[in-house]
Amino acid sequence: MVEDPKWELAILATVQGFYEKLLQEPIGGEVPVPAGLEAVSLQSDADVNGTLSSMHRWLRLLDMAITPAMLRRAYTADTDPEIAEAMLRYFTRKKDTSDLNRDKTDLIVTFLYRHPRVPGQWEQRGYGLDGSLPLSPFEIALIEILADAEVPSLSEEHSQLLREFDRLHDEAQAARDLNAILDSGVIPRVRELKRSFESSFYHPGVLATVAAYNTAFGKRFDELFLEATSQIKRFAQELEEQGGSILGTVDGVDVTVEHVAALKEGELLRIDYSNALEKFRRVSKLKRSLEQRPPLRRIPRPATPNPGAKVASAKPVPARPTIDLVAMRSSVSHQQILEEEGKLARVEESIRAFVRVADPKFRQVVPMRFFNLILSPAEADAYRAVGIQANTLQAEVTNAVLRLVAVVARMTTELEELRRAERSPSLWKLHAESLAVLLEIERTVHEKTGRVITHAKQQGATKDVETLQASQKKLNDCSASVLNTLTAKPAEKVVSAGTGK
């Protein structure tokens, strides 16, 4: 698969910007960027391949400085999903099977699962008529995110291994307390299971399964850990009120009331489980010891008020670039059309895979990355159609509907990408170029659909004509929104320095 070097550079520039921001605090200032990789230099179209080569070397160096724990702390509910998606594309393209690369990818894909663009987007999943499970909505989203890259294949052996996550999930959910979940060895077994996938770990199906498991396990583990630390702190309070100071001994070291008071469970949960495992075990041992010999009485301590949040200062966000849409559309190349046709074909296949096996109650609501694509009953039937003979009116109508829906889906996705990239002029321009390509394809699609409508009218197929015209109207409305957005006058925004919104 040949990828647009400007698109790849835009992805890497996003990763670079995030890394540099992440390193500012540890090094105490701005990160010195190599010549030619500054934000201004990346706007130039000159020697893109040379810039790409330099950027890859620079990011390999930054990768050595960024740990999974740093990423875990950096990814919060306020993090722009655009950054996480760029990071996921970056790590998937690296094809690096090291523990470090896998751990970072693991963390990023779990963040995307925990923070869907549309609330509840990943929760609906129907069954096929044969009892099989369709692709999950999150896997469809990952396929779309990684559509521009070559993803590894998934062998039958690795497909079978995915079932192990269900068994390990049930085992973790059955754990009664922190001691039980740590003694079970689930954490190291899951880590070894992830390692066994090797390069197939970066397959959308594996990533989707891992993200769902991580989310469920993380929620259960956090509940048990917080329950354990809460009990330990109650014990410490009771001991302090009795005049004591030593709670117990763990691994030959006395644990005092001061040690427990300094315990920051929230911070501990934000570092990698693999790195924090020994600390979790020490908490577990202390809890077990205190359960055997607890203080004599329990008196609750009054809650202390939380300090007020700091108010972040405001800063201007650069306005998006001004474009000449007419010139941009006239310069669309044959290669760009071919690349977009490939994306449309993958979108059609993703929608078809969902619709054919989804519960009939949900098949008309197809979960995409940013939105739910609503299909009419006729459009859903078109995507479920099989065995239609070529060179028939029905085949012409079905193919026209598939393409109309796919173009709407692609336009809506790119439009949302465009809106979310307003703080990144170079990335905004790339999405604008993609929309210009889609507008050119839309013109051709309307021409072909018009010929099919004429044929259907000649055959007296009134229902087919109505279906095509309804789908055409959806595309017309979508393209009008695209044109309004691309031709709107840019305006500078002011956002909070603390939230990036």
N, C-alpha and C positions, 0 to 999 in steps of 0.2 A: 504494500500500500504506500503510495507516494503522498506525503503530507506537505501542505503549504508551509514553507519555512517561516513566513511571517506569522502564521498562526502558532507554530511551535515557539517562536521567539516571544510572542505575547504571553504564552503560558509560563515560560521560564522567567519572564520579567515579573510576573505576578509572584512567583515563588521567591525570586530574589528580593523583591520589596518586603515580603513577609519575613523572610530570614533576617534582613537587615534591621527591621524594626524589633525583632525578637532579641537581637544581639546588642542593641543600644544600651540596655541596662547593665549587662555583665561587663561590657568594655568601658562603660562610662561616657558614652558619646556616640557620634555618628560613625558608621562603618565606612572606612576608606574604600571606595569602589574603583576597580581598575579602569583605566582610560578606555573610552569607547563603550562602556557599559552603564554610564550615567543615564538617568531618565530622559534627558534631552537627546542624547546620542541614539537612544533606542527608537526615537520617533522617525529617524531617517531610514529610507528604503535602500540606501547604498550598502553593498557588500553584506547582505543579510546572512549568507552562509558563513562568512568569516566571523561575524558577530555571534552567530550561533555556536561556533566552535569555542570562542572565548568564553561565552556564557556557560557552556557545559563544564569547562575546566573550573570556572569561578564557583559554580554551584557544588562541584565535588568537594571543593575546599570548605565551603560553608556547611555542607552536610556533615563534615567531620566535627564541626563545632556545635551542631544542633543535636540534642539528645531527645529521645522519646518523652522523657519527663518534662523537658522544656515545652514540647508541643502540647502535652496534656494540660499544662498550666495555661498555655496561651489560648487554647480553644475553649471559649466560653459561649454562652447563649447569644452574646452580642457579636460573635465572629461572623463575618460575611461568608455565606456558603460559597460564594464565587471563589474565594481564596482556597477553601477546602477542596473544591472541585478541581481547581488548577493544580493543587498539590497532589491530588489523587492521579490526575493525568501524568504528572511528572514522575511519580514513583512507579506507576504501571509501565511507562515507557522505558524506564531504566533496566527493567528485567533483572534486577539484582535480588538474588535469593538469600542474602545475608539476614541474620536475625535482626540487625538494626533497621534495614530497609523494610523488612516485613512488619516489625513492630510499629514503625511510623505509619505505614499504610493501614495497618490494623486500626490504629487510633483514629486516623482521618475518616475512614469509611464508617466507623462506628459513630463519629460525630455527625456525619451526614444522615445516618439512620435515626439518630436521636433528635435531630432538628430538621424535619421535613419542610419543604417549601409550603406545602398545604397541610395544616394540622390533620392528623389521622390518615394521611395519605397511604401509609404502608400497612394499615390494619386490615383492609378488606382483601379477602382472597377466596375465590370460589373453587368448586370442584368441576372437573370435566364429566361428561356423560359416562365415561368409562371408569370413573372413580379416581382418575389421576389428578395430581395437583398441577395447576398451570404455573407459569413463571410468576414469581411474586412481584408486586408493584415496584418494590425497591430494586429488584434485579433488572426490571425493564428500564428503570431510571439509570442504573449503572451502565447498561448497554448503550443508552443514549449518550451519557457523559463520555464514555470511552469509544464512541463510534469512529473517531478519527485515528485510532491507534490499533495496531495488531494485538489482539488479546490471545493468550495461550489457549490451547485446546484443553479439554477435560476428558481424561481417559475414563473408561468404565470402572477401573479400580478406584480412581479418585471420586467418581460419582457415588460409589458405594460408601466410601469413607465419610462423605457428608452426613450420612445417617447417624454416625457416631455422636454428632452434636446434639441430636435429640435425646439420646440416652444420657449423655453427660449433663444436659440441661435438667432432666428429671431428677438426676442424682443431686445436683446442686440445690434445686428447689426443695428437696426433701430434708435438707440439713436443718437441724433444730436450732443450732447456735453456732457461734464463731469457731468453737473447738471442733465441732463436727465437720464443718466445711473445710477446715484446714487439714484435719486428720484424714479426710477422704482422699487427698491427693488430686482433686479435680484440677486445680490450677496447673501443676506441672504436666498432667496428662493432656490437657487442652493445648498447652504450649507445644508439646511434642507432636500432637495431631496437626497443628497448623504448620509446623516445620516439615511434616511428611508430604505436604502437597507440592513442595519445591516451587517451580515456576508457575504451576497451575494455581497457586494461591491467588494470582492476579486475575483469574477468570471471574467474570461478573457473578456467576452462580456461587462460587466459593466465597467471594467478598460479601455477597448478600447474606449468606448463611452465617458467616462469621460475625457480621455486624448485628444480626438479630440475636445470636447467642450472647455476644458481649453485653448487649443492652440488658437482656434478661438476667444474666449472671451478675452484672455490675449492680443492678438494683437490689437483688437478693443479698449480695455480699455486703453492700453498704448498710442495709438494714441490720444485718447481724453484727457488723462491726460497731455501728453506732449504739446498738443495744448493749454490747459488751463494754464499751468505754463509758457509757452512761452509768452502768452498774458499778464499774470501778470507781468512778468519781463520787458516787454515793457512798461507797465504802470509805473512800479517803476523807470525805466530809465528816462521817461519823467518827472515824478515828481521831481526826483533828479536834473535834468537839470533846473527846474524852482525854485530850492532852497527849495523844500519841503522835508519832511522826513516821515510823517505819511500817509500811503496809505488808511487806513480805520480801522474799528473796527469789530472784529469777536469774538462773544461770550464775549463781554465786554472787550476785550484786544486789544490795539492798535497794528496794524501791520505796521512796519516801513520798510524803504528801506533796512536797514541792514538785517532784517528778511528775506526778499525776496532774497537778494544777497546770504544768507547762505543756501537757499533752494537747496537741492541736490536731484533732481527728480529721477535721476538714482538709488540712494541708496534707496529712498522711494519705488520704484517699486520692489525692490529685497526682501522686507520683506513681510510677509503673508498679503493677502488682509484683512483677518479678523482682524489682529492686526493694520493694517494701515488705516482701514476704517474711523476712526475719523479724522485722519490727511487728508485723501482725502476729507472728508466733509468740513473741514476748508478751504482747497484750493478752493473748489467749492463755498463756501459762499463768500470768498474774490473775486473770479472772478465775481460772480453775483453782488456784491456791486460795483466793478470797472466798470462793464458794464453800471451801472446806472449813475455813476459819474466819467467818465474817465478824466485823465489829458488833458490839452488843446492842446498840440502839441506833435508830435512824431518825434524824431531825432534818427536814428539808431546809435548804439555804435559799433566802430570797433571791429572785432573779435580778440581774443587773441590766440596766438599759443599754441598748446598742448605741454606739456613737453615730452621729449623723453622717450621712454620705457627703463626700466632697463634691462640690459643683465644678464640673469641668469647664474650661474656657472654650469659647467658640473660635473656629478658624475657617477660612474660606476654602471651598473646594473648587479646583479649576473647572471652568465650563468645558463642556464637550466641544470638539472641533466642529467648525462649519464645513459642510460638504456640498458639492454640486451634484445632486442626485441624477440629473440628466446626463452629465458627463460620466458619472460612475456607472450608470446603466449601459451607456454606449460602449464602455470599455470592457464590459464583461467578456471574458475569453471562453473559447470552446472547452478548455481544460477545466475552468471553474464550473461550467455547466455539467460536465461529466462527473466531477467530484460531488456536486450537489445531487445529481441523479442517484449516485451511490448511497448518499445519506437518506434520500427519499425511499429507496428500496429497503433500507434497513428499518426505517420507521414503519413502512407497510408491514414488514415481517413481524416486528415487535407487536403491533396492534393485532395482527392476525393471530399470533401465538396466544395473546391474552383472550381475545374474543372467542376463539374456538373452544377453549376449555374452561372459561369462567362460568360461574353460577349465572343462570339466565337472568336473575334479578339484578346482577351487577355488570353484565357484559357491555351495556351501553355507556358505562362510565369507565373510561380507560385511564389509569393513573400514569401521567407523564411526569417529567422531572419537576416542573414548576406549577403544574395545573392538572386538573382532571379534564380530559378530552371527552366531550359529550357527543355521542353518536345518535343519529336517528335510527329507528328500527330498520329502515331500509339499508342504511349504511352498515349497521351491525350484521345484517343478513349478507351483504356483499362480502364482508370480511370472513364470514363463515362458509362462503360458497366453495364447493369442491367439485371437481369432475365436469366443469363447464367446457363444452366443445369450442375449439377455436373457430374463428370466422363466422360466429353467430352474433345476432343482436345482443343476446344476453351476455356474451363474453365482452362485447364492446361496452355495454352499460356498466358491468361489474368493474372492468379495468378503469373506466373513467371515474367511477365513484371512489375507488381505492386511491387514485392519484389526487383527486380533489381533496380528500380527507387528509392525506399525507402532507400535501402542501400547506394546508391550514395548520397542521400540527407543527411542521417545521417553522413556519412563519411565526407562530405564537411562541415557540421556544426561543427563536432568535430575537424576537421583540423583547421578551423578558430578559434575555441575556444582555441586550442593548441597554435596557433601563438600569440594570444592576451594574453596568460597567461605566457609568457616567463619571466616576472618579478616576478612571483610567482611559485617557484619550486614545492611546494606541489600541487598546482592546475594544473600545467603543467603535472605532473606525473599522476594525475587522468584522465586527458583527453587522455594521452598516453595509459593508461590502457583501456579506452573505445575504442580507435582505435584498440588496440590489439584484443579486443573482436570482433569488427566489421570485422577485417581481418579473424578471425576464421569463423565467420558467412558467410563471402564472399566465402570462400572455399566451404562450404556446398551449398550455393546458386548456384555457378557455376556447382556443381555436379548435382543438381536437374534440372537446366536449360539445361544441356547437355542431360539429359534423355528426356526432353520435345522436344528438337531439333531433336533427333533421331526419336521420335514418329512422329513428324511433317513431317520429310523427308519420312518416311514410308507411310504416308497418302498423300504425294505429295503436302503438304501445303507450297509451296515455299515462299509465302509472309510472313507467320508466322515465317518461319526459318530466313528470312532476318530481321524481326522485333526483334526477340530474339538476333540475333547476333549483331545488332546495339546497343541494350541496354547493352549487355555483354561488348562491346568495351568501352562504357562509364564507366562501373564499373571497367574494367581493367585499364583505364587511371587514374581513381580516386584512386584506390588502389596503383598504382605505385607512385602517388604523396604522398600518405600517407607513403609508405615505404621510399621514398627519404627523407622525412621530419624527420621521426623517427630515421633514421640511420645516419643523417647528424651530423657532429662534432659540439658540442656546441661552441659558441663564445661569449665572453664578449662584451657587447655594452656600449657606453657612450651616455648618454642622458642629455638633459637640465634639471637642477634642478627645473626650473620654470614650465615646461610644462609636464613633465613625459612622453615625447615621444622620 
